Amino acid sequence: MSVTRQIVLDTETTGLEPSQGHRIIEIGCVEMIDRRLTGNNFHQYLQPDREIDKAAIEVHGITNEFLSDKPRFGDLVDDFLAYVEGAELIIHNAPFDMGFLNHELALLTVDYPQLETLTRVTDTLVMAKKMHPGQRNSLDALCKRYDINNSHRELHGALLDAEILADVYLMMTGGQGALSLDNSGSEGRADGERIRRLSPDRNRLRVVKASEEEQLAHQARLDVLENGASGGALWRRLDS
């Protein structure tokens, strides 16, 4: 039986453009296996070796003082790549986070591959725009649309946003088209439970027909309903 491993990922950064020297300051990842949250998460704050833009601090609340004793990306890159390798990354606005992650990899002295060569990426923003064209598809808007409580999200945070996005993704892919079959004849539901198909070799169900006495009692009950309702007994109209 094949196992589907997905990593819901988010980052926080010092600014908006890695081409302007901005860096990652937080990585948050939530693991799902066969659409079940496992609790095997990856979360790390990072020392960026540069000042954080004031506008960015207003979004995530992370300061340079807080990050002064945190490790650098190069200190944990091997652990991070081992964690995500072979999984499907689920990211909201994937070009932003992937651009920053690949920029961090390119800055290292060791020649690391681009992240796309190690993982497959699904962009939930692209998904949402196809599912809800012409509507707002921010993470907050999707939470409201799918009735997901994010009231505890006063500021952005990579791990918190990854946890919320995992809930959103499961809701977005919870329809019939998202069910995945495996060799055991089971399907996955949005809540992570398994749907079991009945074996075609099972014993046939025994059909028990109503006796004549039961049919007469049923007709008598319909007479009562018909006398008490202006429209008559619906079942009799359907039978006719």
N, C-alpha and C positions, 0 to 999 in steps of 0.2 A: 504494500500500500504506500503510495507516494505521500510525502509530507509537504505541505505548503507553508513556508516560513516567510513572514512579512515583517518588515521593520518600519514602523511609523517614525519619521524623523523630522526634527525642527532644529533650527539654530538661532542664536542671537548674535549680533555683530556690533562693531564699533561705528558703523555707518552703512551706506547703501551700495557702494561700489568698490569691489576688490581692486579694480584697475586704479583707484585712487589711494591704494594702500590700506584700505580697511580690512579688518581681520575678524575672525570668529572668536567670540568670548564665551559661548555656551553651546554645548551639543546635548540634545535630549533625544533618546530613542526608546521606543516601546516595542517589545517583541510580541508577535502573534504567530501561533502555530495552528494551522487548520482553523483560523478565525477565532481562536481562543487567546485571550491575554495571558501570558505565562508569568509575568512578574520579573522576567529576566531582562531588565532594562539597562540602558547605558546612559549615564549622565555625568557630565564633567564641565566645570567652569575652567576657562583658559586665560592665561596671561597674554595679552595681545602685543605687548611692547610698543604701544602707541596710545595716545589719548582717545577717549571715547567721545564722539560728537554729543553735544548737549541735547540735540533733538532725539538721539538714540536713547540716551539715559531717561528721557521723559517717557519713552515707550516701554522699556524693560526694567528700569530702575537699578541697573547694574553699574557700579562705579569702579574707577581705576583703583581706588583704595581697597575695595573688596577683593579685587583680582590680583593684588600685589604679591600674594604668596601662592598663587595657583600655578599649576604646571603649564608648560607650553604645548602647542599642538604636537610638535615633534616628540615630546616625551611619551605620548600615548597613542601615536599613530598606528603602531603595530597592533595594539589591543583593539583599536577602533576598526581597522580594516578586517581583522579576524572576526570581529563581531558581525559585521554587515556582509561579509563575502558570501555570495551564493544566494542571498535573500532578495526579495523584492522590496525596494524602498518605496514607501508611500509618503509623498511630500505634497504640501499645499504650496503652489507656485514653485515647482521644482527647479526651474532655471536659477532662481535666486540662491537657494541653499547649495545646489550642485556647483554653481559657479564659485561660491566661496570655498567649498570643500576642495575642489580641484585646484583653486588658487593656493590654498594652504599646502596641498601636496606638492605643487610646483616649487614652492619656496624652500623645500627641504633639500639637503645636500644629497640624500639618497634618491635615486631615480625611481619614484613610485609611479604606478600606472594611474591613469584617469579612473575615477570611481565607476564610470559607466561600464568599464571592462570587467568589473568584479560583481556588478549587481544589475538588476533590471529596475527601472524607475517608472512609477505611476504617479502622474500629477493629478491630484484631486481637484485642483482649480480648473484644469481642462475638462475633467469629468463633469464638474458642476455646471460649467458654461454650456455644455452640450445638453445636460439634463434640464437646466433652468435658464434658457436663453433670455437675454434682456433683463435679468434680475441681478441683484447684488449677490455675490458669491464669496464674500469674505468668510473667514472662519466663524466670526460672530453671527453673520447673517445665516449661515448654514445651521448653526446651533439653534437659532430661533426657528428656522424652517422645519427642522427635524425634532424640535421640542427637547433639546439636550441642555441640561442645566450647566451654564458656565458663569454663574453669578460670583463664583470664587475667583474669577479671572480679572483682578483689578489691574494688573500689569501683565505684559507679555513675559513668558518664560518658556524656554525650549522644552523642558520635560513636561510642564503643564500643558502647553499647546499640543505636544505630541499625544498626550493622553486624551485630550479633547478631540483631536483629529482622528484618533483611532475609533472613538464612538461615532463620529460623523461618517467615517468611511464605512463602517459596518452598516449604518443606516442607509447610506447611499447605495450599497451593493446588496441590500437585503431582499431584493425582489427575486422572482423566479429565475431571471437570467443570470443571477449571481450564484446559483447553486452549483456546487462542484461534485461530480461523481467520482467515486473511486471503485476499486475492484471488489470491495466488500458489499457493494450495492447500497451504500448509504449516501446521504447528501448532507451538506452543511447548511445550517440556518444562520440567520443574522445574529442570533443570540449565542452562537457557538455550539448549540446542541446538535445531535445527529438525528437525521430522519431515516428510519429504517424501512426499506421496501419489503413487502411480503414475498416470500419465495414462490416462484411459479409451480413448485413441486408440492406445495402445501395441500392438505386435505380440503376438498371442496366444502363450502359452508352448507349446513343443512337448512333447508327452507321449511319453515313450519307455517302452514296455512291456517287461517282462522276457521274454527268449527262453525257449523250452522247456528248454534246457539249464540256464539260470539258475534256473528254477522247480524243476527236479529237484534241483539243488544246495541250494536253500533247504529243500526237504522233507527232504533227507538231514541237514541241520544240525538241523532240528527233531527228527528221530529221536534224534540224539545228546543233545539237551537233555532230551527226554522220558525217555530211559533213565536219565539222571543226576539227575532231580529227582523227588521223591516226589509232587509235585502235578501232574506232567505239564507239557507245553509250554503256556504261557499263551496264545500266539498261536493255537494250535489250538482252545482253548476259546472264545476270542473269535470265531473264524471260525464255530464251530458255533452 
